[in-house]
Amino acid sequence: MEQLNELGFYTLAGAPRSPAELLDEVPAAEALGLGSVFISERFNIKEAVTLSGAVGATSRRLGIATAATNHNTRHPIVTASYATTMHRLTGGRFTLGLGRGIAPLFDAYGLPRITTAQLEDMAGLLRRLFRGEVVVGHDGPAGRYPILHLDADFDEDIPLGLVAFGPNSLALAGRAMDMVVLHTFFTDETVERAVATVRRAAEEAGRDPASVRIWSCYATVHDGLPEEVRLRKTVGRLATYLQGYGDLLVRTNGWDPAVLERLRADPVVSSVGGAIDAKADTATLEHIAELLPDEWLEPAATGSPQRCAERVLRQFDLGVDGVIMHGATPDELAPVVEAYRAIRPAGRFDHLDPNPGR
């Protein structure tokens, strides 16, 4: 079966009961012919390093990327060692994807907020370490380090990625990263603007704009799934994002901030003790659905598997290089992938590498 290197999925999407679920998801994704698996991180049972090793050990063809982990939760040597271990374990299928994290959560845990300058500095450090350099007396936005070094024999080509939201992050991805993952529930206009920002920044930095691989993260929930499952994967997922960084998402999409304020003030919403997609029951999700405008839920692949496949394919017309069909397991995505194969343009994606950051 031909591997679809332009398509990916998130393993353990949402709030899994056990990380062991990926032991079934990863082989199923390979059997389905998906190109890449993306790993998100939550501070519970979704620690990215452990999950990466498990995915590497249970896959043979899938590209693998974190999207994302945070550079400030581990020492640079630990992060660089992790990336090189994954790189060699998988025969070059791994991309280290970084992100800013959720600022209120970092504040609560006593972690410093991540800046654009820190991410760019860290990217430079990691690339030097991958090349086997000895970094002496580094004093920059990413921190002060007397010596950083892995192995003088290293000369590793490990792609770096970024989960990007605003214009500063998108521009950073264009000038310093190999891959960028856009956020879920971006409108078409927002996706096009984000793509243009990345390509322009790459060109201004003297890079080939096409060398940065841009992934759309696109909620894909077909109508063959039970209604309560669809509700959790659409309404619940969007509401969870609005809990964590609603102002940024609303501002980025040009949505009405008054809707977000009403959502936050709603007593049912505020009574949910944790992430809505993990903790809310069906009645609560149905209530939240009434508070969200249809246009806020529109940037997703919903409906029949055929319609979902058509909407996934249309994402490429917005300028992206790949689509992460987010919020569903490979088994749940199987009807959509079958429909997609039937309409996939011959030869259009032959140039894509299995590694999602190349």
C-alpha positions as CSV (number, residue, x, y, z in Angstrom):
1,M,0.0,0.0,0.0
2,E,1.4,3.4,-1.0
3,Q,2.4,5.5,2.0
4,L,0.6,8.9,2.2
5,N,3.5,11.1,3.3
6,E,1.2,14.2,3.2
7,L,-1.1,12.8,5.9
8,G,-0.5,12.4,9.6
9,F,-2.3,11.9,12.9
10,Y,-1.8,12.5,16.6
11,T,-1.4,9.5,18.7
12,L,-3.2,9.5,22.0
13,A,-5.3,12.4,20.8
14,G,-7.2,14.2,23.6
15,A,-7.4,12.4,27.0
16,P,-6.5,8.7,26.7
17,R,-7.1,6.4,29.5
18,S,-3.7,4.8,29.1
19,P,-0.6,5.6,27.0
20,A,-0.5,1.9,26.1
21,E,-3.2,2.7,23.5
22,L,-0.5,3.9,21.2
23,L,0.8,0.3,20.9
24,D,-2.3,-0.4,18.8
25,E,-2.6,3.0,17.1
26,V,0.9,3.1,15.6
27,P,0.8,-0.3,13.8
28,A,-2.8,0.5,12.7
29,A,-1.5,3.8,11.2
30,E,1.2,2.0,9.3
31,A,-1.3,-0.5,8.0
32,L,-3.5,2.3,6.8
33,G,-0.6,4.0,5.0
34,L,-0.5,7.2,7.0
35,G,2.8,9.1,6.6
36,S,3.5,10.5,10.1
37,V,2.6,10.3,13.7
38,F,2.7,13.4,15.9
39,I,3.1,13.4,19.6
40,S,1.7,16.0,21.9
41,E,2.6,16.5,25.5
42,R,0.5,16.9,28.6
43,F,1.8,16.8,32.1
44,N,0.0,13.6,33.1
45,I,0.4,10.3,31.2
46,K,1.6,12.0,27.9
47,E,5.3,12.7,28.6
48,A,6.8,13.1,25.1
49,V,10.2,11.3,25.5
50,T,8.6,8.1,26.8
51,L,6.0,8.2,24.1
52,S,8.5,8.9,21.4
53,G,10.5,5.8,22.3
54,A,7.4,3.7,22.3
55,V,6.4,5.0,18.8
56,G,9.9,4.4,17.5
57,A,9.9,0.9,18.7
58,T,6.5,0.0,17.3
59,S,6.9,1.5,13.9
60,R,9.0,0.9,10.8
61,R,8.0,3.5,8.2
62,L,6.1,6.3,10.0
63,G,7.7,9.7,10.3
64,I,7.6,10.9,13.9
65,A,7.5,14.3,15.4
66,T,6.8,16.0,18.7
67,A,4.3,18.7,18.3
68,A,5.2,19.8,20.7
69,T,7.4,19.6,23.7
70,N,8.9,22.6,25.6
71,H,12.6,23.3,25.7
72,N,12.5,24.8,29.2
73,T,11.3,21.6,31.0
74,R,14.6,19.8,30.2
75,H,18.3,20.8,30.2
76,P,19.6,21.4,26.6
77,I,21.9,18.3,26.8
78,V,18.9,16.1,27.8
79,T,16.8,17.5,24.9
80,A,19.6,17.1,22.4
81,S,20.4,13.6,23.6
82,Y,16.8,12.6,23.3
83,A,16.6,13.9,19.8
84,T,19.8,12.1,18.7
85,T,18.6,8.9,20.3
86,M,15.3,9.0,18.5
87,H,17.1,10.0,15.3
88,R,19.3,6.9,15.4
89,L,16.6,4.6,16.8
90,T,14.3,5.3,13.9
91,G,16.9,5.6,11.1
92,G,16.3,9.3,10.6
93,R,12.5,9.4,10.8
94,F,12.3,11.8,13.8
95,T,11.7,15.6,14.0
96,L,12.1,17.4,17.2
97,G,9.1,19.9,17.4
98,L,9.1,22.6,20.0
99,G,6.4,25.0,21.3
100,R,5.7,27.8,23.6
101,G,3.4,26.0,26.0
102,I,0.5,27.4,27.9
103,A,1.5,30.6,29.7
104,P,-1.0,30.3,32.7
105,L,0.1,26.7,33.3
106,F,3.7,27.7,33.2
107,D,3.0,30.5,35.7
108,A,1.3,28.1,38.0
109,Y,4.2,25.6,37.9
110,G,6.9,28.3,38.3
111,L,8.3,27.7,34.8
112,P,9.4,30.8,32.9
113,R,7.4,31.8,29.9
114,I,9.0,30.9,26.6
115,T,9.9,33.7,24.3
116,T,10.7,33.8,20.5
117,A,14.3,34.7,21.3
118,Q,14.7,31.7,23.6
119,L,13.3,29.3,20.9
120,E,15.6,30.7,18.2
121,D,18.6,30.6,20.5
122,M,17.8,27.0,21.5
123,A,17.4,26.0,17.9
124,G,20.9,27.2,17.2
125,L,22.3,25.4,20.2
126,L,20.7,22.1,19.2
127,R,22.0,22.3,15.7
128,R,25.5,22.9,17.0
129,L,25.2,19.9,19.4
130,F,23.9,17.7,16.6
131,R,27.0,18.6,14.6
132,G,29.3,17.4,17.4
133,E,30.4,20.9,18.4
134,V,31.6,21.9,21.9
135,V,29.7,25.0,23.0
136,V,31.7,26.9,25.5
137,G,30.5,29.8,27.6
138,H,27.1,30.2,26.0
139,D,25.2,33.2,27.4
140,G,22.0,33.9,25.5
141,P,18.2,34.0,25.7
142,A,18.0,30.2,26.2
143,G,20.3,30.4,29.3
144,R,23.9,30.4,30.5
145,Y,25.9,27.2,30.1
146,P,29.6,26.8,30.8
147,I,29.9,23.8,28.4
148,L,27.5,21.9,26.2
149,H,28.6,18.9,24.3
150,L,27.3,15.5,23.1
151,D,29.8,13.6,21.0
152,A,32.6,14.9,18.7
153,D,31.8,12.2,16.2
154,F,28.2,13.5,15.7
155,D,27.2,15.0,12.4
156,E,23.5,14.5,12.6
157,D,20.8,16.0,10.3
158,I,17.8,16.2,12.7
159,P,15.0,18.4,11.6
160,L,13.6,21.0,14.0
161,G,9.9,22.0,14.1
162,L,7.7,24.5,15.8
163,V,4.0,24.6,16.7
164,A,3.2,28.2,15.8
165,F,0.3,30.5,16.4
166,G,1.1,34.2,16.1
167,P,3.1,36.1,13.5
168,N,6.3,36.1,15.6
169,S,6.3,32.3,16.0
170,L,5.4,31.8,12.3
171,A,8.3,34.1,11.2
172,L,10.7,32.2,13.5
173,A,9.6,29.0,11.9
174,G,10.3,30.5,8.5
175,R,13.8,31.6,9.3
176,A,15.1,29.0,11.7
177,M,13.0,25.8,11.6
178,D,12.4,22.9,9.1
179,M,8.8,22.3,10.0
180,V,5.8,24.2,11.3
181,V,2.6,22.8,12.7
182,L,-0.4,25.3,12.6
183,H,-3.1,25.1,15.2
184,T,-6.4,23.3,15.0
185,F,-9.5,25.3,14.2
186,F,-7.7,27.9,12.1
187,T,-10.0,29.4,9.5
188,D,-9.0,29.1,5.8
189,E,-8.0,32.8,5.8
190,T,-5.8,32.3,8.9
191,V,-4.1,29.3,7.3
192,E,-3.3,31.2,4.1
193,R,-2.0,34.1,6.1
194,A,0.2,31.8,8.3
195,V,1.6,30.1,5.2
196,A,2.5,33.5,3.7
197,T,4.2,34.6,6.9
198,V,6.3,31.5,7.1
199,R,7.3,31.6,3.4
200,R,8.1,35.3,3.5
201,A,10.3,35.0,6.6
202,A,12.2,32.1,5.0
203,E,12.9,34.1,1.9
204,E,14.0,37.1,3.9
205,A,16.4,34.9,5.8
206,G,17.9,33.7,2.5
207,R,16.3,30.3,2.7
208,D,14.3,28.5,0.1
209,P,10.7,29.2,1.2
210,A,9.6,25.7,0.1
211,S,12.2,24.1,2.4
212,V,10.0,24.7,5.4
213,R,7.3,22.0,5.6
214,I,4.0,23.4,6.8
215,W,1.4,21.2,8.4
216,S,-2.3,22.0,8.8
217,C,-3.7,20.5,12.0
218,Y,-7.2,19.8,10.9
219,A,-9.9,18.2,13.2
220,T,-11.3,15.2,11.2
221,V,-14.4,13.7,12.7
222,H,-16.7,11.8,10.3
223,D,-20.4,11.1,11.0
224,G,-19.9,7.4,11.3
225,L,-18.7,7.9,14.9
226,P,-21.2,8.0,17.8
227,E,-22.7,11.4,18.5
228,E,-21.2,11.7,22.0
229,V,-17.8,11.0,20.5
230,R,-18.1,13.6,17.8
231,L,-19.2,16.1,20.4
232,R,-16.1,15.5,22.5
233,K,-13.8,15.6,19.5
234,T,-15.3,18.9,18.1
235,V,-17.0,21.0,20.8
236,G,-15.0,19.5,23.6
237,R,-11.7,20.0,21.9
238,L,-12.3,23.6,20.8
239,A,-13.6,24.5,24.3
240,T,-10.4,23.1,25.8
241,Y,-8.3,25.3,23.5
242,L,-10.4,28.3,24.5
243,Q,-9.8,27.4,28.2
244,G,-6.0,27.5,27.7
245,Y,-5.4,30.3,25.2
246,G,-8.8,31.5,24.1
247,D,-7.7,35.1,23.6
248,L,-5.0,34.2,21.2
249,L,-7.1,31.8,19.1
250,V,-10.0,34.3,19.0
251,R,-7.6,37.2,18.0
252,T,-5.8,35.1,15.4
253,N,-9.0,34.1,13.7
254,G,-10.7,37.5,14.0
255,W,-13.6,36.1,16.0
256,D,-15.8,38.1,18.3
257,P,-14.2,38.3,21.8
258,A,-17.6,38.9,23.4
259,V,-18.5,35.2,22.6
260,L,-15.4,34.1,24.5
261,E,-16.3,36.3,27.5
262,R,-19.8,34.8,27.6
263,L,-18.3,31.3,27.4
264,R,-15.9,32.0,30.3
265,A,-18.7,33.5,32.4
266,D,-21.0,30.6,32.0
267,P,-21.4,28.7,35.3
268,V,-21.6,25.3,33.6
269,V,-18.3,25.9,31.7
270,S,-16.6,27.2,34.8
271,S,-17.8,24.2,36.9
272,V,-15.7,21.8,34.7
273,G,-12.7,20.8,36.9
274,G,-10.0,20.4,34.3
275,A,-9.7,20.1,30.5
276,I,-13.2,20.1,29.0
277,D,-12.5,17.4,26.4
278,A,-11.3,15.1,29.3
279,K,-13.7,16.0,32.1
280,A,-17.1,17.2,30.7
281,D,-20.0,14.8,30.4
282,T,-22.2,14.7,27.3
283,A,-24.9,17.1,28.8
284,T,-22.2,19.7,29.6
285,L,-20.8,19.4,26.0
286,E,-24.3,19.8,24.6
287,H,-24.7,23.0,26.7
288,I,-21.3,24.3,25.5
289,A,-22.2,23.6,21.9
290,E,-25.1,26.1,22.2
291,L,-22.6,28.8,23.3
292,L,-20.3,28.3,20.3
293,P,-21.1,29.9,17.0
294,D,-21.2,27.6,14.0
295,E,-18.4,29.5,12.3
296,W,-16.1,28.6,15.2
297,L,-16.6,24.9,14.6
298,E,-16.6,25.2,10.8
299,P,-12.8,24.8,10.3
300,A,-12.9,21.0,10.5
301,A,-13.6,18.0,8.4
302,T,-17.0,16.7,9.4
303,G,-19.8,14.9,7.7
304,S,-19.5,11.8,5.6
305,P,-16.1,10.2,5.1
306,Q,-16.3,11.4,1.5
307,R,-16.9,15.0,2.6
308,C,-14.1,14.8,5.2
309,A,-11.7,13.5,2.5
310,E,-12.6,16.4,0.2
311,R,-12.1,19.0,2.9
312,V,-8.7,17.4,3.8
313,L,-7.6,17.6,0.2
314,R,-8.8,21.2,0.0
315,Q,-6.4,22.2,2.8
316,F,-3.5,21.8,0.3
317,D,-5.0,24.5,-1.8
318,L,-4.4,26.9,1.1
319,G,-0.6,26.3,0.7
320,V,0.2,23.7,3.3
321,D,2.4,20.7,2.6
322,G,0.7,18.2,4.9
323,V,-2.5,17.7,6.9
324,I,-2.6,16.2,10.4
325,M,-6.1,14.6,10.7
326,H,-6.5,15.6,14.3
327,G,-8.6,14.1,17.1
328,A,-9.2,10.6,15.7
329,T,-7.4,7.3,15.9
330,P,-6.2,5.5,12.8
331,D,-9.2,3.0,13.1
332,E,-11.6,6.0,13.3
333,L,-9.8,7.6,10.3
334,A,-9.9,4.5,8.1
335,P,-13.1,5.4,6.1
336,V,-11.8,8.9,5.5
337,V,-8.4,7.6,4.3
338,E,-10.1,5.2,2.0
339,A,-12.2,8.0,0.5
340,Y,-9.1,10.2,0.3
341,R,-7.2,7.6,-1.7
342,A,-9.9,7.6,-4.3
343,I,-9.5,11.4,-5.0
344,R,-5.8,11.8,-4.3
345,P,-4.1,13.6,-7.2
346,A,-1.6,11.2,-8.8
347,G,2.0,12.4,-8.4
348,R,1.2,15.6,-6.4
349,F,2.9,14.4,-3.2
350,D,5.6,12.2,-4.6
351,H,8.4,14.7,-3.5
352,L,7.6,14.4,0.2
353,D,9.9,12.6,2.6
354,P,8.5,10.2,5.2
355,N,10.2,12.4,7.9
356,P,7.6,15.2,8.6
357,G,10.3,17.8,9.0
358,R,12.0,17.2,5.6
